[in-house]
Amino acid sequence: MIQSTIRMKFAPERLAEAREILSSMIERTRVCPGCLGCNIFEDLLDPRIILLEECWKTKDDLDRHLRSDLYRRIILVMEMAAEFPAVKFSEITKTTGIETLRNSRYGLSLTDPIAKPPEAYRPE
């Protein structure tokens, strides 16, 4: 899986336009072949900062997206940013979940039938 993140900071007068363009692209990106997810996040401490996160099944899927007309709109938004955007592409080979938190905080193992996690961390 390839994760793409773009962190952009906008001048107040460009923020609404940037949000509108990015929001209009989310659903169209999500249905692209190989797209595993596409989300926009706003920084709670500085609402002028927007993070665009996309996850792609393969590098070929990502490459096709990067060459698409749809991605040209992302480049347009990047050019609107007040500062140079932080762009990252990360290849993720392994992902863990709550078990990592349990193991780290409580020394518990999900494969140990005797270990009982605290109620707050017990999956439903």
N, C-alpha and C positions, 0 to 999 in steps of 0.2 A: 504494500500500500504506500502511496506517495501522498504526503500532506503538504499542501501549499498554504502559506500564510502571508498576508500582506498587511502590514501595520501602517496606517496613514493618518497624518494629522492635518486638519484643515483650518483655514481662516474661518471665522464665524460666518462671514458672508457667503462662503462656498459650501458650508456643511449641509444645508438642506438639499442642495442640488446633488451633492455626492451621495447622500442617503437615498434620494429618489432613484438615481441611476442604478446604484447597487441593489436596492430592494427590487427593482423591476427585473433584475437578472437572476435572482435566486431560483425561482421555480424552473426557469428555462435551463439553468445549469444543472439542476438536480436530475433532470430527465436525459441529460447527455449520456451516451454510452460510456460505461466505466465510472461514472460519478457515484461515489459512495456517500457523499454528503457535501452540503454547501451552506454556510452560515455566516451571518454578519453579527459582530459584537461591538458594543460601545463601551469604552472605558468609563467606569463609574466615577473615577476621580477627575477625569478630564474628558468630558463628552465630545470634545473636538477630535478625539482619537477613535478611529474605526478600525476593526480587525476583520478582514475577510479570510475565512478559512474554507478550504476545499480539500476533499479527500478523493483520491483516484485509485482505482483497482490496479492499474499498471502504468508504467512510464509511457507506453504507446497511447493510452487513453489521455494522459496528461498532455503529451505533446500535441495530440490532435486538438485538444481544447485550447492550448496556447496559440495555435495557428488559426483558430476560428474567428469569425466576424464578431461573435459574442465577446470574446476576450479583448477585442479592440476597445470595447466600452470600458473594460477594467483598466486598460492602459490610459484611456482618456481620464478616468477618475484619478489614477495615480499622478497624472500630469497636473491635476487640479490641486494636489496636496500642497500645503504651505511649506513642508519640509520633505526632503528626499525620503520616500517610503522604504521601510524595512521589508524586504522580500526574502522568503525562505522556502526551500523545497526540501522536505525531510523524508527519507525512505524509512518506513517503520516495518521492522521484521518481527517484533513481538510486542504484544499488549497484555497487561494483566489488569485485574480489577480489584475489588474490595479485599480479596485475599491478601494482597500486598500490604494494605493498611492493617489488617488483622495481624498478620505475621510480624510486622514491624512494631506495632504498639503492644501487642499482647503475647507474642511468641506462639501463636496458634497456627495449626496446620489444618487445612480443609480435609486432608486425607486422614487425620487422626480422629477416629470416631468418639474418643473420650473428650477431646477439647471442645468446649462450648463457648462461642463468642458472646460478648455482652449483648443484651437485648437490642441496644441502639444500632448495632451493626449486623444484626441477623437479617438475611434476605427474606422477603415475604414469599 
